Amino acid sequence: MKTRVIPGTNLTASVLCLGTDVFGSTVDKSSSEEILQAYIDAGGNVLDTAEIYAAWLPNGAHRSETLLGEWLRKRKNRDQLIISTKGAHPRLDAMDKPRMSKPDVESDLDSSLRRLGIDCVDIYWLHRDAPSTPVEEIIMMLEDFRKAGKIRHSGLSNWKQARVEAARVAVQKLGVECFVGIQNQWSLAKADASKGDKTWAYTDDSFVNWHAHHNIAAFPYTSQASGYFRRLKNDTLDQAPERVRVLFHSQENQDRYQRIKALQSTTGLTVGVITLAYLLSRPFPVFPIIGPKRVTALVDSIEAAKATLTAENVAFLTGRIGEDQQRI
């Protein structure tokens, strides 16, 4: 698998990150470990989890981090991997109440370290923002965690562009280490934010330009739109979870699917490959988070990591230029 250095760090990361949100719960232990090993064997080295993962499932709370911790101890390969986890998520029964106090976040962090069985997280993400909390206060909290040796680097997840930019400016003024990435929703299928989780943040064209201008990495989640285009291809959209249909099924995305098919005919690339290559073929580092539930799905994604699209291909997929204006 291709690798890239994450700007602002000395971490060389595989271009695909393995999302493990339902490992140990919906995906059982045996299957989870099989996927983990296949990902490592393919050259992957970034494992993404979170303190809150699977807490919405019966007996699912902390299963992901716990399974990863057990697997790391068994494999003894922690030093070969980039471990990424998240905290500061609101309680599920009070999503409108941010949890950004230092005691709350440090409690999340310490619990994650204990479950993962590690001393330091390579990238620690704030899973949600607290818009009423000054960015300077948040940045210094992360700096305290870094100085304490609990985290190597930090990132922001589900933060809107204005707050991210405010945080970037604050970092410069304070003279501390900058966050090294943004983990928001982004895929070739455009999400209807008005119908999704109100606490999610999305990477739109303006945000893409911001990333390119500042060369700050993007780590998009739901990077394959939960298989939306694959379901269109297989005519199985009616079997998709309602949230997938509500969030992604639109005339604009159906038009994008027609452009995917047109690009297929000239490149020979599959739908899945084009979907991920759309993100990977950018003038700044992008590390899509994939969430395979089976090894076969992982293999398809790994193939996508080998492909590259031209800037014209990317523009064509979103309708900015016509098919005859592409450079294949």
C-alpha positions as CSV (number, residue, x, y, z in Angstrom):
1,M,0.0,0.0,0.0
2,K,1.2,3.5,-0.7
3,T,2.4,5.6,2.2
4,R,2.7,9.4,2.9
5,V,4.2,11.4,5.6
6,I,1.6,13.2,7.6
7,P,2.6,16.9,7.4
8,G,3.8,18.3,10.7
9,T,4.9,14.9,12.0
10,N,7.5,12.2,11.4
11,L,4.7,9.6,10.9
12,T,4.7,7.7,7.6
13,A,1.2,6.5,7.2
14,S,-0.5,4.2,4.8
15,V,-2.9,6.1,2.6
16,L,-5.9,4.1,3.9
17,C,-6.7,4.1,7.6
18,L,-8.7,1.1,9.1
19,G,-11.8,2.2,10.9
20,T,-12.7,-0.1,13.7
21,D,-15.9,1.3,15.1
22,V,-17.9,-1.9,15.3
23,F,-14.9,-4.3,15.8
24,G,-15.7,-6.7,18.7
25,S,-19.4,-5.9,18.5
26,T,-21.3,-6.1,15.1
27,V,-18.1,-7.6,13.6
28,D,-17.2,-10.4,16.0
29,K,-13.7,-10.9,17.5
30,S,-12.6,-13.5,15.0
31,S,-13.6,-11.6,11.9
32,S,-12.2,-8.3,13.4
33,E,-8.8,-10.0,13.9
34,E,-8.9,-11.4,10.4
35,I,-9.5,-8.0,8.9
36,L,-6.8,-6.4,11.0
37,Q,-4.3,-9.0,9.9
38,A,-5.2,-8.7,6.2
39,Y,-4.9,-4.9,6.5
40,I,-1.4,-5.2,8.1
41,D,-0.3,-7.7,5.5
42,A,-1.3,-5.3,2.8
43,G,0.9,-2.6,4.2
44,G,-1.7,-0.7,6.3
45,N,-0.5,0.8,9.5
46,V,-3.2,3.3,10.8
47,L,-5.8,2.0,13.2
48,D,-8.7,4.4,14.0
49,T,-11.0,4.0,16.9
50,A,-12.8,6.1,19.5
51,E,-13.8,6.1,23.2
52,I,-17.5,6.3,22.2
53,Y,-17.5,3.6,19.5
54,A,-20.3,1.0,19.6
55,A,-21.8,2.6,22.8
56,W,-25.0,2.8,20.8
57,L,-25.2,-1.0,20.6
58,P,-26.3,-3.3,23.5
59,N,-23.2,-4.2,25.4
60,G,-21.1,-2.5,22.7
61,A,-19.4,0.3,24.7
62,H,-15.6,0.3,24.5
63,R,-15.6,-3.0,22.5
64,S,-13.5,-1.5,19.7
65,E,-10.7,-0.1,21.9
66,T,-10.7,-3.2,24.1
67,L,-10.4,-5.6,21.2
68,L,-7.6,-3.5,19.7
69,G,-5.7,-3.5,23.0
70,E,-6.0,-7.3,23.3
71,W,-4.9,-7.7,19.7
72,L,-1.9,-5.3,20.1
73,R,-0.7,-7.2,23.2
74,K,-1.0,-10.5,21.4
75,R,0.7,-9.4,18.2
76,K,3.3,-7.3,20.0
77,N,3.3,-4.9,17.0
78,R,2.4,-1.6,18.6
79,D,5.6,0.1,17.5
80,Q,4.9,-0.7,13.9
81,L,1.5,1.0,13.9
82,I,-0.1,4.5,14.2
83,I,-2.8,4.4,16.8
84,S,-5.6,6.9,16.4
85,T,-8.4,7.4,18.9
86,K,-10.9,10.0,19.8
87,G,-12.5,11.6,22.9
88,A,-14.6,14.5,24.0
89,H,-17.8,13.1,22.4
90,P,-21.1,14.1,24.1
91,R,-23.0,11.5,25.9
92,L,-25.4,9.8,23.5
93,D,-28.4,10.9,25.6
94,A,-27.3,14.5,25.6
95,M,-25.8,15.2,22.2
96,D,-26.5,18.9,22.5
97,K,-24.2,19.2,25.6
98,P,-20.5,19.4,24.6
99,R,-17.9,17.6,26.8
100,M,-14.8,19.7,26.4
101,S,-13.7,20.4,30.0
102,K,-10.2,19.3,30.7
103,P,-11.3,16.7,33.3
104,D,-13.8,15.2,30.9
105,V,-11.4,14.9,28.0
106,E,-8.5,13.7,30.1
107,S,-10.8,11.0,31.6
108,D,-11.6,9.9,28.1
109,L,-8.0,9.9,27.1
110,D,-6.8,8.0,30.2
111,S,-9.5,5.4,29.7
112,S,-8.6,4.9,26.1
113,L,-4.9,4.5,27.0
114,R,-5.8,1.9,29.5
115,R,-8.1,-0.1,27.2
116,L,-5.6,0.1,24.3
117,G,-2.8,-0.9,26.7
118,I,-0.5,1.9,25.5
119,D,1.3,4.8,27.1
120,C,0.8,7.3,24.3
121,V,-1.7,7.8,21.4
122,D,-0.1,8.8,18.1
123,I,-3.0,11.0,17.0
124,Y,-5.7,12.0,19.5
125,W,-8.8,13.5,18.0
126,L,-11.4,15.7,19.6
127,H,-14.5,13.9,18.4
128,R,-16.8,16.9,18.5
129,D,-16.3,20.7,19.0
130,A,-17.6,22.8,21.8
131,P,-18.3,26.1,19.9
132,S,-18.7,28.1,23.1
133,T,-15.3,27.2,24.4
134,P,-12.5,29.5,23.2
135,V,-10.2,27.7,20.8
136,E,-7.1,28.9,22.8
137,E,-8.3,27.0,25.8
138,I,-8.8,23.8,23.8
139,I,-5.4,24.1,22.1
140,M,-3.6,24.5,25.4
141,M,-5.4,21.5,26.8
142,L,-4.1,19.4,23.9
143,E,-0.6,20.9,24.4
144,D,-0.7,19.9,28.1
145,F,-1.6,16.3,27.1
146,R,1.3,16.3,24.6
147,K,3.8,17.6,27.2
148,A,2.6,14.9,29.6
149,G,3.5,12.3,27.1
150,K,0.0,11.0,26.6
151,I,-0.4,12.0,23.0
152,R,2.1,12.6,20.2
153,H,-0.1,14.7,17.9
154,S,-3.7,15.9,17.9
155,G,-6.5,16.3,15.3
156,L,-10.0,17.8,15.1
157,S,-13.0,15.7,14.2
158,N,-16.4,17.2,13.2
159,W,-15.3,20.8,13.5
160,K,-16.6,23.3,11.0
161,Q,-14.2,25.3,8.8
162,A,-14.5,28.6,10.7
163,R,-13.6,27.0,14.0
164,V,-10.7,25.0,12.4
165,E,-9.3,28.2,11.0
166,A,-9.6,30.0,14.3
167,A,-7.8,27.1,15.9
168,R,-5.0,27.2,13.3
169,V,-4.5,31.0,13.9
170,A,-4.5,30.4,17.7
171,V,-1.8,27.7,17.4
172,Q,0.4,30.3,15.6
173,K,-0.2,32.9,18.2
174,L,0.4,30.5,21.1
175,G,3.5,29.0,19.5
176,V,2.5,25.4,20.1
177,E,2.2,22.4,17.9
178,C,-0.6,22.5,15.3
179,F,-3.2,19.8,15.0
180,V,-2.1,17.5,12.2
181,G,-5.4,16.6,10.5
182,I,-9.1,17.0,10.2
183,Q,-11.5,14.1,10.4
184,N,-14.8,15.1,8.9
185,Q,-17.3,13.4,6.5
186,W,-16.2,13.5,2.9
187,S,-16.9,11.3,-0.1
188,L,-17.7,11.5,-3.8
189,A,-21.3,11.1,-2.8
190,K,-22.4,14.5,-1.6
191,A,-24.2,14.2,1.8
192,D,-27.4,16.2,2.5
193,A,-26.2,17.8,5.8
194,S,-29.8,18.9,6.6
195,K,-30.8,15.2,6.9
196,G,-27.8,13.8,8.7
197,D,-26.4,13.9,12.2
198,K,-26.5,17.5,13.2
199,T,-23.2,17.1,15.1
200,W,-21.3,16.0,12.0
201,A,-19.1,18.4,10.0
202,Y,-18.6,18.0,6.3
203,T,-15.8,18.8,3.9
204,D,-17.1,21.0,1.1
205,D,-15.3,22.7,-1.7
206,S,-14.3,25.6,0.5
207,F,-12.9,23.2,3.1
208,V,-11.0,21.3,0.3
209,N,-9.4,24.6,-0.8
210,W,-8.5,25.3,2.9
211,H,-6.7,22.0,3.2
212,A,-4.8,22.5,0.0
213,H,-3.8,26.1,0.9
214,H,-2.4,25.1,4.4
215,N,-1.3,21.5,3.4
216,I,-3.1,20.0,6.4
217,A,-4.1,16.4,6.0
218,A,-7.7,15.2,5.7
219,F,-8.8,11.9,7.3
220,P,-12.4,11.6,5.8
221,Y,-14.8,9.2,7.4
222,T,-17.7,7.5,5.6
223,S,-15.3,7.9,2.7
224,Q,-17.1,5.4,0.5
225,A,-20.6,6.8,1.4
226,S,-21.5,3.5,3.1
227,G,-21.3,1.8,-0.3
228,Y,-23.9,4.1,-2.0
229,F,-22.5,3.9,-5.5
230,R,-21.9,0.2,-5.2
231,R,-25.5,-0.2,-4.2
232,L,-26.6,1.8,-7.3
233,K,-24.5,-0.4,-9.5
234,N,-25.9,-3.6,-8.0
235,D,-29.5,-2.2,-7.8
236,T,-29.6,-2.9,-4.1
237,L,-30.1,0.6,-2.7
238,D,-33.5,-0.5,-1.3
239,Q,-31.6,-2.9,1.0
240,A,-29.4,-0.1,2.4
241,P,-30.0,1.3,5.9
242,E,-32.5,4.2,5.8
243,R,-29.8,6.6,7.0
244,V,-27.7,5.9,3.9
245,R,-30.6,6.5,1.6
246,V,-31.6,9.7,3.4
247,L,-28.1,11.1,3.5
248,F,-26.9,10.3,0.0
249,H,-29.7,9.4,-2.3
250,S,-30.2,12.5,-4.5
251,Q,-30.4,13.5,-8.1
252,E,-26.9,15.1,-7.8
253,N,-25.4,11.8,-6.6
254,Q,-27.3,9.8,-9.3
255,D,-25.7,12.2,-11.9
256,R,-22.3,11.6,-10.3
257,Y,-22.9,7.9,-10.7
258,Q,-23.5,8.3,-14.4
259,R,-20.1,10.1,-14.6
260,I,-18.5,7.3,-12.7
261,K,-19.7,4.9,-15.3
262,A,-18.4,7.2,-18.1
263,L,-15.0,7.3,-16.4
264,Q,-15.1,3.5,-16.0
265,S,-15.4,3.1,-19.8
266,T,-12.2,5.1,-20.4
267,T,-10.1,4.0,-17.5
268,G,-11.2,0.4,-16.8
269,L,-11.4,1.3,-13.0
270,T,-14.2,-0.1,-10.9
271,V,-16.8,1.9,-9.0
272,G,-15.1,1.3,-5.7
273,V,-11.7,2.3,-7.0
274,I,-12.9,5.5,-8.5
275,T,-14.8,6.4,-5.3
276,L,-11.6,6.3,-3.2
277,A,-9.3,7.6,-5.9
278,Y,-11.5,10.7,-6.0
279,L,-10.2,11.5,-2.5
280,L,-6.7,10.2,-2.9
281,S,-5.9,12.2,-6.0
282,R,-5.7,15.6,-4.3
283,P,-2.9,18.2,-4.1
284,F,-2.7,17.6,-0.3
285,P,-2.5,14.5,1.8
286,V,-5.8,12.6,2.2
287,F,-6.0,9.4,4.3
288,P,-9.5,8.0,3.8
289,I,-10.8,5.9,6.7
290,I,-12.4,2.7,5.5
291,G,-14.7,0.5,7.5
292,P,-14.7,-3.0,5.9
293,K,-16.9,-5.6,7.7
294,R,-15.4,-8.5,5.6
295,V,-11.9,-9.2,4.2
296,T,-13.3,-9.2,0.7
297,A,-14.4,-5.6,1.1
298,L,-11.0,-4.7,2.4
299,V,-9.3,-6.2,-0.7
300,D,-11.5,-4.0,-2.9
301,S,-10.4,-0.9,-1.0
302,I,-6.7,-1.8,-1.1
303,E,-6.9,-2.0,-4.9
304,A,-8.3,1.5,-4.9
305,A,-5.2,2.8,-3.1
306,K,-3.2,2.0,-6.2
307,A,-5.1,4.2,-8.5
308,T,-4.7,7.8,-9.4
309,L,-7.1,10.2,-11.2
310,T,-6.1,13.4,-13.0
311,A,-7.4,16.7,-11.8
312,E,-9.6,16.7,-14.8
313,N,-11.1,13.3,-13.8
314,V,-11.9,14.7,-10.4
315,A,-13.5,17.8,-11.8
316,F,-15.5,15.7,-14.3
317,L,-16.9,13.4,-11.5
318,T,-18.5,16.4,-9.8
319,G,-19.7,18.0,-13.0
320,R,-17.3,20.9,-13.2
321,I,-16.1,20.0,-16.7
322,G,-17.5,17.9,-19.5
323,E,-16.4,14.5,-20.5
324,D,-14.6,15.8,-23.5
325,Q,-12.4,18.1,-21.4
326,Q,-10.8,15.3,-19.4
327,R,-7.2,14.3,-19.7
328,I,-7.0,10.5,-19.1
